[in-house]
Amino acid sequence: MHPSEPFPQFVEDYLAHLYEFFPGQASQDGIHRHDDVLENFSRLAIETHIRALGGFSRRLQHIDAAPLQPGERIDRRILAAAIESRMYELETLGTWTRSSQLYAAALVGSLAGQTLSDHAPAVERARRVVSKLRQTPRLVDAARDNIAECSGLSVKVSLEAWRSAATLIEVDLPRAFSDLDDLHILGDLADASSEASEAVAAYVRYLESDLAPRAKASIRLGREVFERKLQLEEGIALDAERLLAIASRELDEVQEEFRSVAGRLNGGDPIAAWRKAQEQHPDPGQLVPVVQQQVEDLSAFLERQGVVSLPASDRIVVAASPASRRSSLSSVRPPGPFESRPGAGRYHVTDADRRWPQERQAQHMRDLNLPRLWSLSINKVYPGRYLQSQHLRRVESKVRKSTLLASMSFVKGWAHYGEQMMVEAGFGHGDAAIRLGQLAESLVGLARVVVAVRLHCDDLSVEQGMRIFRDEAYLEERVARQEAERATFDDTAYLAGSLGRLMMLKLRRDYKSKEPGTFSIRTFHDTVLAHGNAPFWAHRDLLFDNASGAVLE
């Protein structure tokens, strides 16, 4: 029997390894030791990473759980599942051999970490960007060498991702460092950007002319892989049939409520009511001030109602999306949980481009209708992702604090749960349009579960998936198709938010039934957030002293 090493030392070693292998994500965590390094996804580096994971797995097995504190025992289980999940992803799923989007996302995330944050002086961040740009051809070569086969949809999505990377290099970086007056650094930045742009452009041509014509791989994970992936990543051990039954049941219930609320707005056709509500939107060019006011109103509501604590922090900045992020309607980037001196978070929203034709501008703003905008701002800021990140800074466990080990069903689930919880708490004073927007988002989330399960575990086609989003979640066909295509590459992460919302609601019901006479919604929310980014099974163990029960039923 090997001697048991100190568990805190193991945690430090494992996180240090992850931060070295994923320097861009380390920066998002607030760890800046590797800020001048771009991810190395060469086959040799990945194989070395796999061997290291195997070594960490063996080390963890030798750590006796008995003498650990209760929280450490839970952290040990979280780490064991996380390591096994990473090894399963690398060795069995092999996304790094099938998806070029993975490489583009690493490049964008790594560069954005130095442009969307003020954790260091601009000149220092510019030097780090120069270093990363000079390593970009190596990342491009790894993508070319590692991806042997993929699906046609994977190539389509990857092309969009690499074009966003090119926009970041060619447009966003010069804007981010436009105030620099160091001519030497600016010259280096221009030279490195040119070299990186050429590498990305050449790879885009390769995707279009070489990989796309022979991209014939399946879009499906298969039942066994899908179920195992969900179990390892999120601790959800339900089979595909049970997941589908739960999602279908919830979809029916939300549709019934949607029709009821729509009836109060329009007196009849729910789709007509929703289309009418979508005509309530900011004018082009007015999105940022409208959303800024929403954020202030949400913060004030939480202060008055006291449904969750608002830690003192720097305010969040609402701004127009950078050019490279305009494919998303909104995004949020909070300071990292380990940041020594956190700055303001950033909430980006994508306004219509005034150069677009009038009809395209109108269509874009309908997508950003006021009912939906409220849900987006709740999800991204208060009490969603940004507020959660503020609570995360207070978490003591490094395992449950690091975003690299986060449970996506909890992180996304909390944000989606927040949309429903705010309406329940009285936000909007019973405004039927706000409620309809929240229900519309719930319908999309539940349709994602149905489509993902049936596409990866059965024989559902993308076209059939599009019709589910169109007919059951009331999306316009253009958006419905985008959602169905996303199911082919986002797989289990794609449905994490909706499943997480359901698991959060069940956690609240069970906690309330445990202490019905003393239940406080604020105490419940603060306690859950204090447990960090743990999977739901761990939240249940922490709340109920190991008498956890099912996370979802």
Number of C-alpha atoms within 10 A of each C-alpha: 4 9 8 13 13 11 19 13 9 16 19 12 13 18 17 15 16 16 20 18 20 20 26 27 25 26 25 25 20 20 19 18 13 18 23 22 20 27 22 20 23 19 15 11 14 15 14 12 19 18 13 14 19 15 11 20 19 12 15 21 13 14 18 16 17 8 9 15 10 15 13 16 16 22 21 22 14 24 20 17 18 20 22 16 19 18 19 18 17 17 13 10 16 14 17 22 19 20 22 26 22 16 22 24 16 21 26 21 19 25 27 23 22 25 21 16 22 16 22 12 9 18 16 13 21 24 18 19 28 22 18 23 26 19 20 23 18 18 23 22 15 21 24 18 12 18 16 15 18 21 20 18 19 24 23 16 16 21 21 15 24 24 16 20 27 24 18 25 27 18 14 21 21 17 13 17 16 11 10 13 10 9 9 9 16 19 12 17 24 17 15 21 24 16 16 25 21 15 18 23 15 12 20 22 12 13 20 13 11 12 20 19 11 13 18 14 14 15 20 22 19 16 17 12 17 20 21 18 22 21 17 20 26 27 19 21 17 17 17 20 12 12 20 19 13 18 24 16 12 17 21 14 12 18 19 13 14 25 21 16 21 23 16 13 20 16 13 13 12 22 17 16 21 23 15 15 23 20 17 16 21 19 14 15 14 12 21 20 13 16 22 16 12 19 23 13 15 20 17 13 18 18 13 9 14 14 20 20 17 17 12 8 12 12 11 21 16 20 17 18 21 20 14 21 21 18 13 11 18 19 19 20 21 25 28 27 22 21 16 11 11 18 17 16 24 22 24 23 25 23 23 22 14 11 8 10 9 12 9 14 17 17 14 18 23 20 17 25 20 23 25 25 24 23 28 25 26 28 25 27 28 28 27 23 24 24 24 24 23 21 21 23 19 16 18 12 18 17 25 24 25 24 23 18 20 20 24 22 32 26 23 24 26 28 30 32 25 24 29 21 17 22 18 13 16 12 19 17 10 12 14 20 24 22 25 25 24 25 24 21 20 25 25 23 23 28 28 29 26 23 28 29 28 20 24 25 20 15 12 15 18 20 12 15 25 24 19 21 27 21 15 16 25 21 23 15 14 10 15 22 20 14 22 25 21 18 24 23 21 11 23 24 17 21 26 25 26 27 28 27 25 24 23 24 18 16 24 17 12 17 16 16 11 12 10 11 8 9 14 14 15 14 15 18 15 17 15 22 24 19 22 28 28 27 24 25 22 22 24 21 16 19 18 14 10 14 10 17 13 15 22 19 12
